[in-house]
Amino acid sequence: MSDDAIFVTRARFSNFKSLKACDVPIGALAILVGPNGSGKSNFLDAFRFTGDALTTTLDHALRDRGGINEVRRRSGGHPNNFALRFDFRLADGSTGHYAYKVGAMKDSGFHVTDEECLVVPNATNTGVSFRVKGGKVSTTLEERLPAVVEDRLFLVSASNIATFRPVFDAFTRMGFYNLSPAAIRQPQPPDPGTLLRRDGSNLPSVLGHLEKQNPSVLARVVDYLRLVSPGVEGVSKTAAGSMETIEFHQRVSGQQRPWRFAATNMSDGTLRGLGILVAILQANGRPPSLVGIEEPEVALHPAAVGILIDALAEASRHTQLLVTSHSPDLLESETLDADSILAVLSDQGVTTIGPLDIVGREALRDRLFTAGEMLRMNQLAPSQEALTASKQEQLRLFEL
C-alpha cells in the first residue's frame, strides 16, 4: 500500500450523529470493523456529507439526512452543533486541513458558525488560509475574497481561487457506494462514465469508458471478476436500443467460445462483485481521491470475499479506501496488517473508533491470529487513545 494514495490523513469529528468525539488517523486502506449499529456508517457518512455539501448545497446535504436535528448528536446535553475536520495531503504534495462547524437555530434552521482551510504548499513552511467566523472572512491572501453566506460552506466560493481549488476538487471527487444489483440490471441512458454512481446504475458507461481510455484497468477488473465468479470470461457494454446495459461472457460446457448473457440473467453476487471491483479500481484519467464502500462482502461467496481483500490492497495503491464490514471472512488474509483496521464499538449510543489496541496489534504482528479469527472471538477493540478521545467534551478542530 502506498502513502501516495492517502488523501485524508486524519479525521476529527464532534457531535456528528453517534460520534461525540473522535480523532482517527487514516491510511491508504482503512477497514472499519464493528457490530451492527456501532457507528461505522456514521463515520463514513461524515466524509460523504462533506462531499455532498460542497457538490450540491449544505441545505441539500442536511435535508437528505432528515435535517440538522437528525445529523447533530442526540444526547442529554443537547449539543446544538456539529463539527468536522479533515487533515489532508493533496496530489501535488501540499498538506493542510479543512474544518467547519454547523449550528442549529431555534426555527430548525442552521448556519455555519466556523470554517477554515489551510494549505501548505509542498516543500514550504508558509501556509495560505482562510477563516470564517461570525459571518466574516479573514485570509492570508492579498486578494479580495467573496462575501460569506451563512448557510453555505465558504470553500465553494473559495474554489474560484487557485490555492483552494485543489482542496475543493479533492473533496468533491470522493466516491461512496451502496451498490444495488437491481439498478445495475436495468438498461440506462448513455453517461460520460468518468465516475461510477453511488448505486452503480451507470456501470455500462463506466465499462465503456474504461475500454476506450484505460483498457489495462478493465483487464484487471476482469481478472478479479473471473476469480469472484468462476466461469465468467469477460464483461462489456452493449446497446439496448437507445439505452446501454452490461453483457457477460461466460463459459458453457461443450462450447468452444463463451456465451453472452445479459445482466438480467446474472446473480446479485456477480453484479455486486463487478460493481465493487469497478468502484475501487476505476481510473478514468483522475481516480477518485477517496472511495467509501459499505459492507462489500454482502451477497458474495466466502471464497470470493477472500479474493476481494487482494483487490482492495491493489486498489489502495492509487486511491484511498474506507470500507465498513462485520465479516470475519473479509479479514482472514494474513497479509492484512493492523494499521489497516479501525475498530468500532458503541456504548450507550456513543461511538468509539480508532486503531486497534496493543493486544490486538501484537496478536496480528506475531501472527497468533488473523483479524478474522479475532473478530469471531470479539477481540478487536479500539486503542486507549481512541477511548479517551471519545469521552472529550471538546475537540480542538480550529487553529487559525
Secondary structure per residue as TSV (DSSP state, phi and psi in degrees):
chain	resnum	aa	ss	phi	psi
A	1	M	-	360.0	140.6
A	2	S	-	-108.7	136.1
A	3	D	G	-65.8	-20.2
A	4	D	G	-63.0	-22.5
A	5	A	G	-82.5	-11.8
A	6	I	-	-77.5	124.3
A	7	F	S	-98.5	-61.1
A	8	V	E	-93.5	117.0
A	9	T	E	-90.6	-23.3
A	10	R	E	-157.7	138.3
A	11	A	E	-124.2	130.3
A	12	R	E	-127.1	119.4
A	13	F	E	-124.3	144.7
A	14	S	E	-133.9	122.7
A	15	N	E	60.4	31.0
A	16	F	E	-97.6	110.4
A	17	K	T	52.9	-121.9
A	18	S	T	-86.3	2.6
A	19	L	E	-92.2	94.7
A	20	K	E	-65.2	-48.7
A	21	A	E	-159.9	129.1
A	22	C	E	-145.5	146.8
A	23	D	E	-139.2	101.6
A	24	V	E	-126.1	120.2
A	25	P	E	-75.6	144.9
A	26	I	-	-132.6	133.9
A	27	G	-	-100.7	-166.2
A	28	A	S	-65.7	-34.3
A	29	L	E	-128.3	121.1
A	30	A	E	-126.7	116.6
A	31	I	E	-105.6	112.7
A	32	L	E	-85.5	117.9
A	33	V	E	-120.1	129.2
A	34	G	-	178.6	171.2
A	35	P	-	-65.4	165.5
A	36	N	T	-58.5	138.0
A	37	G	T	78.1	9.6
A	38	S	S	-82.6	-17.8
A	39	G	S	118.3	8.0
A	40	K	H	-57.8	-47.8
A	41	S	H	-66.5	-32.8
A	42	N	H	-64.9	-39.4
A	43	F	H	-62.8	-46.4
A	44	L	H	-63.4	-36.5
A	45	D	H	-70.1	-23.2
A	46	A	H	-62.6	-37.4
A	47	F	H	-68.7	-47.8
A	48	R	H	-65.1	-37.2
A	49	F	H	-58.7	-44.2
A	50	T	H	-64.0	-44.4
A	51	G	H	-61.3	-42.6
A	52	D	H	-63.2	-43.8
A	53	A	H	-64.4	-31.9
A	54	L	H	-83.7	-34.9
A	55	T	H	-75.7	-41.9
A	56	T	S	-106.7	-106.1
A	57	T	-	-143.5	161.4
A	58	L	H	-62.4	-39.2
A	59	D	H	-60.7	-43.9
A	60	H	H	-64.3	-42.5
A	61	A	H	-62.4	-38.9
A	62	L	H	-70.4	-46.8
A	63	R	H	-62.7	-33.6
A	64	D	T	-64.5	-19.0
A	65	R	T	-111.5	12.8
A	66	G	T	95.5	7.0
A	67	G	-	100.0	168.6
A	68	I	H	-63.2	-29.7
A	69	N	H	-69.4	-17.1
A	70	E	H	-92.9	-11.6
A	71	V	H	-98.8	-44.8
A	72	R	B	-69.0	148.8
A	73	R	-	-65.2	137.2
A	74	R	-	-92.0	126.9
A	75	S	S	-162.5	172.5
A	76	G	T	-62.5	-26.0
A	77	G	T	-79.6	-11.8
A	78	H	-	49.0	61.9
A	79	P	-	-61.8	135.7
A	80	N	-	-102.3	16.2
A	81	N	E	-152.5	167.2
A	82	F	E	-138.7	154.6
A	83	A	E	-142.0	143.3
A	84	L	E	-131.0	138.2
A	85	R	E	-134.3	136.4
A	86	F	E	-126.4	120.1
A	87	D	E	-87.3	135.0
A	88	F	E	-135.2	165.0
A	89	R	E	-133.1	125.0
A	90	L	-	-88.3	168.1
A	91	A	T	-61.4	-28.5
A	92	D	T	-86.5	5.3
A	93	G	S	94.5	-8.5
A	94	S	-	-64.5	149.0
A	95	T	E	-123.4	172.9
A	96	G	E	160.3	-162.3
A	97	H	E	-150.4	156.6
A	98	Y	E	-133.1	128.4
A	99	A	E	-140.8	148.1
A	100	Y	E	-154.0	153.0
A	101	K	E	-126.8	134.2
A	102	V	E	-117.1	126.4
A	103	G	E	-108.3	146.7
A	104	A	E	-85.8	149.6
A	105	M	-	-114.0	163.2
A	106	K	T	-62.8	-27.4
A	107	D	T	-92.5	21.5
A	108	S	S	71.9	8.7
A	109	G	-	-81.9	-169.8
A	110	F	E	-154.3	164.2
A	111	H	E	-154.4	153.0
A	112	V	E	-82.6	113.4
A	113	T	E	-90.1	-28.7
A	114	D	E	-146.4	145.2
A	115	E	E	-160.4	136.6
A	116	E	E	-151.3	152.8
A	117	C	E	-141.9	131.7
A	118	L	E	-124.3	130.2
A	119	V	E	-124.3	122.8
A	120	V	E	-110.5	107.1
A	121	P	-	-57.7	151.8
A	122	N	T	-56.7	138.0
A	123	A	T	66.7	21.1
A	124	T	-	-129.5	164.8
A	125	N	S	-111.8	-0.2
A	126	T	-	-104.9	120.3
A	127	G	-	-97.1	160.4
A	128	V	E	-114.2	135.7
A	129	S	E	-148.0	162.9
A	130	F	E	-134.8	154.8
A	131	R	E	-140.2	128.5
A	132	V	E	-112.8	125.3
A	133	K	E	-154.6	134.4
A	134	G	T	62.8	29.2
A	135	G	T	79.9	5.4
A	136	K	E	-122.8	149.2
A	137	V	E	-115.5	138.0
A	138	S	E	-124.6	153.5
A	139	T	E	-153.2	157.8
A	140	T	S	-86.4	-8.9
A	141	L	S	-77.2	152.4
A	142	E	S	-83.2	-25.0
A	143	E	S	-73.7	156.9
A	144	R	-	-78.2	135.1
A	145	L	-	-97.7	158.6
A	146	P	-	-63.5	165.9
A	147	A	-	-70.7	154.1
A	148	V	-	-86.4	134.9
A	149	V	-	-115.5	117.9
A	150	E	T	-69.3	-16.4
A	151	D	T	-104.0	18.6
A	152	R	S	-136.2	151.5
A	153	L	-	-75.0	131.3
A	154	F	H	-68.9	-23.9
A	155	L	H	-58.0	-27.9
A	156	V	H	-61.5	-47.9
A	157	S	H	-68.3	-39.0
A	158	A	H	-69.0	-14.0
A	159	S	T	-66.9	-12.8
A	160	N	T	-76.7	-9.0
A	161	I	S	-98.8	131.7
A	162	A	T	-55.3	-36.4
A	163	T	T	-63.7	-39.4
A	164	F	T	-96.0	-10.0
A	165	R	H	-60.0	-43.8
A	166	P	H	-61.7	-30.8
A	167	V	H	-66.8	-49.2
A	168	F	H	-58.8	-45.7
A	169	D	H	-60.9	-41.1
A	170	A	H	-66.8	-41.6
A	171	F	H	-71.8	-29.3
A	172	T	H	-89.7	-3.7
A	173	R	T	-102.0	15.0
A	174	M	-	-79.3	147.0
A	175	G	E	-124.2	133.4
A	176	F	E	-126.6	135.1
A	177	Y	E	-130.2	129.9
A	178	N	-	-132.2	81.7
A	179	L	-	-69.2	140.1
A	180	S	-	-117.1	109.5
A	181	P	H	-56.0	-34.5
A	182	A	H	-63.6	-40.8
A	183	A	H	-69.2	-37.0
A	184	I	H	-66.7	-32.9
A	185	R	H	-68.8	-29.4
A	186	Q	S	-76.6	134.6
A	187	P	-	-56.8	143.0
A	188	Q	B	-127.3	151.7
A	189	P	-	-67.1	153.1
A	190	P	-	-56.4	147.9
A	191	D	-	-142.2	152.3
A	192	P	-	-55.8	-31.0
A	193	G	-	75.1	18.8
A	194	T	S	-82.1	-20.2
A	195	L	S	-149.3	130.4
A	196	L	-	-66.3	135.6
A	197	R	-	-71.4	162.5
A	198	R	T	-55.8	-41.7
A	199	D	T	-91.5	-4.1
A	200	G	-	83.6	9.0
A	201	S	T	-66.0	-25.6
A	202	N	T	-96.3	24.8
A	203	L	H	-56.3	-39.4
A	204	P	H	-57.9	-42.4
A	205	S	H	-67.4	-37.2
A	206	V	H	-65.6	-41.7
A	207	L	H	-61.9	-42.1
A	208	G	H	-64.3	-38.9
A	209	H	H	-66.8	-41.7
A	210	L	H	-62.8	-40.9
A	211	E	H	-59.9	-37.0
A	212	K	H	-83.3	-43.4
A	213	Q	H	-99.0	-27.2
A	214	N	-	-148.2	65.6
A	215	P	H	-61.5	-25.8
A	216	S	H	-66.6	-35.8
A	217	V	H	-68.1	-43.4
A	218	L	H	-59.9	-38.0
A	219	A	H	-62.7	-39.1
A	220	R	H	-67.1	-39.6
A	221	V	H	-57.9	-46.2
A	222	V	H	-66.9	-38.6
A	223	D	H	-56.9	-47.9
A	224	Y	H	-70.1	-36.8
A	225	L	H	-62.4	-36.0
A	226	R	H	-61.4	-33.5
A	227	L	H	-79.1	-37.9
A	228	V	H	-69.8	-40.1
A	229	S	S	-128.0	83.8
A	230	P	T	-54.0	136.1
A	231	G	T	106.8	-27.5
A	232	V	E	-76.8	126.0
A	233	E	E	-103.2	-20.4
A	234	G	E	-175.6	175.1
A	235	V	E	-153.4	146.5
A	236	S	E	-155.7	163.1
A	237	K	E	-81.3	143.1
A	238	T	E	-142.4	152.5
A	239	A	E	-79.3	144.6
A	240	A	E	-133.3	79.9
A	241	G	T	68.8	-125.6
A	242	S	T	-87.2	1.4
A	243	M	E	-107.6	176.9
A	244	E	E	-126.2	148.0
A	245	T	E	-147.3	-178.7
A	246	I	E	-107.3	141.3
A	247	E	E	-122.6	128.0
A	248	F	E	-100.9	142.2
A	249	H	E	-106.7	119.0
A	250	Q	E	-132.4	140.0
A	251	R	-	-67.8	139.5
A	252	V	-	-129.1	132.4
A	253	S	T	-53.7	130.4
A	254	G	T	86.9	-2.4
A	255	Q	-	-109.8	136.9
A	256	Q	S	-72.5	-37.0
A	257	R	S	-111.5	149.8
A	258	P	-	-61.7	142.6
A	259	W	E	-85.5	159.9
A	260	R	E	-107.8	132.5
A	261	F	E	-127.6	138.7
A	262	A	E	-73.3	159.8
A	263	A	G	-59.8	-28.0
A	264	T	G	-63.5	-20.1
A	265	N	G	-96.8	1.8
A	266	M	S	-100.6	153.8
A	267	S	-	-73.1	161.8
A	268	D	H	-59.0	-39.2
A	269	G	H	-62.8	-43.0
A	270	T	H	-65.8	-42.6
A	271	L	H	-68.0	-41.9
A	272	R	H	-66.3	-40.8
A	273	G	H	-59.8	-44.2
A	274	L	H	-63.0	-44.5
A	275	G	H	-61.3	-42.1
A	276	I	H	-64.8	-44.7
A	277	L	H	-61.6	-42.1
A	278	V	H	-67.4	-40.9
A	279	A	H	-59.4	-41.5
A	280	I	H	-88.2	-25.9
A	281	L	H	-101.5	-9.3
A	282	Q	-	-56.0	134.0
A	283	A	-	-150.1	74.1
A	284	N	S	-93.3	73.4
A	285	G	S	87.3	-67.8
A	286	R	S	-121.4	110.3
A	287	P	-	-66.8	158.1
A	288	P	-	-56.7	147.2
A	289	S	S	-69.9	-28.3
A	290	L	E	-157.8	140.5
A	291	V	E	-123.6	129.6
A	292	G	E	-116.5	132.5
A	293	I	E	-132.8	130.1
A	294	E	E	-86.7	121.7
A	295	E	-	43.1	66.5
A	296	P	T	-63.6	-16.8
A	297	E	T	-77.8	-10.9
A	298	V	T	-59.2	132.8
A	299	A	T	72.7	3.8
A	300	L	-	-97.7	146.2
A	301	H	-	-65.0	143.8
A	302	P	H	-51.0	-36.6
A	303	A	H	-66.0	-35.3
A	304	A	H	-71.1	-31.6
A	305	V	H	-62.2	-37.8
A	306	G	H	-63.5	-35.7
A	307	I	H	-68.9	-33.4
A	308	L	H	-60.4	-37.0
A	309	I	H	-64.5	-33.3
A	310	D	H	-65.5	-40.5
A	311	A	H	-65.8	-39.5
A	312	L	H	-62.4	-42.7
A	313	A	H	-63.1	-42.0
A	314	E	H	-65.4	-44.8
A	315	A	H	-64.2	-31.4
A	316	S	T	-70.7	-3.7
A	317	R	T	-74.1	-22.7
A	318	H	T	-125.8	-11.8
A	319	T	S	-141.7	132.6
A	320	Q	E	-69.7	135.7
A	321	L	E	-121.9	131.8
A	322	L	E	-117.5	123.7
A	323	V	E	-130.2	132.8
A	324	T	E	-100.4	145.0
A	325	S	E	-163.1	153.7
A	326	H	-	-134.6	33.3
A	327	S	-	-103.9	117.4
A	328	P	G	-60.0	-32.6
A	329	D	G	-60.7	-36.3
A	330	L	G	-67.3	-23.0
A	331	L	G	-104.1	12.9
A	332	E	-	-76.2	-18.3
A	333	S	-	-63.0	131.0
A	334	E	T	-74.0	-13.4
A	335	T	T	-84.8	-8.1
A	336	L	-	-76.9	120.6
A	337	D	-	-94.8	165.3
A	338	A	G	-62.5	-31.5
A	339	D	G	-65.6	-18.8
A	340	S	G	-86.4	-5.9
A	341	I	E	-110.1	129.2
A	342	L	E	-113.5	118.5
A	343	A	E	-85.2	139.0
A	344	V	E	-128.0	132.5
A	345	L	E	-142.8	162.6
A	346	S	E	-129.7	135.2
A	347	D	E	-132.7	112.8
A	348	Q	T	54.2	42.2
A	349	G	T	83.5	1.8
A	350	V	E	-109.2	127.7
A	351	T	E	-88.5	135.3
A	352	T	E	-115.1	133.2
A	353	I	E	-142.3	136.7
A	354	G	E	178.5	-179.9
A	355	P	E	-61.0	163.1
A	356	L	B	-63.6	151.9
A	357	D	-	-72.3	174.2
A	358	I	H	-59.5	-42.0
A	359	V	H	-60.7	-46.7
A	360	G	H	-65.3	-41.8
A	361	R	H	-64.7	-41.6
A	362	E	H	-67.9	-37.2
A	363	A	H	-64.2	-39.4
A	364	L	H	-73.5	-40.8
A	365	R	H	-61.3	-41.8
A	366	D	T	-86.3	3.1
A	367	R	T	55.5	36.9
A	368	L	S	-72.7	-36.0
A	369	F	S	-144.4	158.6
A	370	T	-	-83.9	164.6
A	371	A	H	-63.2	-33.6
A	372	G	H	-63.6	-42.3
A	373	E	H	-64.2	-39.3
A	374	M	H	-67.5	-35.7
A	375	L	H	-64.9	-41.0
A	376	R	H	-62.2	-31.6
A	377	M	T	-88.6	4.1
A	378	N	T	57.5	44.3
A	379	Q	-	-114.8	14.5
A	380	L	-	-97.3	108.5
A	381	A	-	-129.6	147.8
A	382	P	B	-70.7	157.1
A	383	S	-	-65.8	165.1
A	384	Q	H	-62.9	-35.5
A	385	E	H	-61.8	-39.5
A	386	A	H	-67.3	-40.0
A	387	L	H	-63.3	-41.3
A	388	T	H	-64.9	-43.6
A	389	A	H	-61.8	-38.0
A	390	S	H	-67.9	-15.3
A	391	K	T	-96.6	-4.2
A	392	Q	-	-69.8	144.1
A	393	E	S	-82.8	-31.1
A	394	Q	-	-137.6	129.1
A	395	L	-	-101.0	144.8
A	396	R	-	-82.3	108.6
A	397	L	-	-111.3	-21.2
A	398	F	-	-117.4	142.8
A	399	E	-	-125.9	-26.3
A	400	L	-	-81.7	360.0
